Amino acid sequence: MFKNILVPTDGSELSRETARRAVSFAREAGARITAFFAKPEYPVSYYGEGALIDPTTPEKFAELAEQQAQQTLDFVVQLCDAAGVPVAKLSLTSDIPYQAIIDAATQSGCDLIFMASHGRRGFTALLLGSETNKVLTHSKIPVLVYR
C-alpha cells in the first residue's frame, strides 16, 4: 500500500508521539520513513530605515539550525532503528513550513505524509491557521493526521 512515508517533526512532544505512531504504522505496512525537519530562514529584522543588528551571523544561524535539525531527526532514526524500519533524514530551509513539507514529500517520492494535528482551535486557528491544515489543503499526496 504505502512504500515511503514522510514524517515531519519539530521536536515537540506531540511530534515525538506522532513519530512513534508513524514508525509503528510503517512497520505494519512494510514501508520506509523519511524523517523531515523544516529549518527556519535567517531572520532579518527591519526597523525604520535600517536593519537591526543581530549578533548571530547567517552562517552561525545556519549551523545552529542544522544541529537542531539533526538532533530532532535522530530521534526518529532511533525509533526506526529499534523497530527495524528503513529510514532516511531530510531537512530543508524554509520560512513556509507547510510548503517545505510538501516539497520534501515530493522530492523524496513519498506516497503518504503522516503528521500531527497541533490542535489550534477557535480564533487562534482562524487567525494563524495550522501547518497541518495548509498541508491538507495544498498537498496532492495523501495526508494522515494523527491526533
PyMOL commands that set and color helices and strands:
alter all, ss='L'
color gray80, all
select helices_A, chain A and resi 13-29+58-83+97-107+122-128+131-138
alter helices_A, ss='H'
color red, helices_A
select strands_A, chain A and resi 4-8+32-39+46-47+50-51+87-93+112-116+143-146
alter strands_A, ss='S'
color yellow, strands_A
deselect
rebuild
show_as cartoon
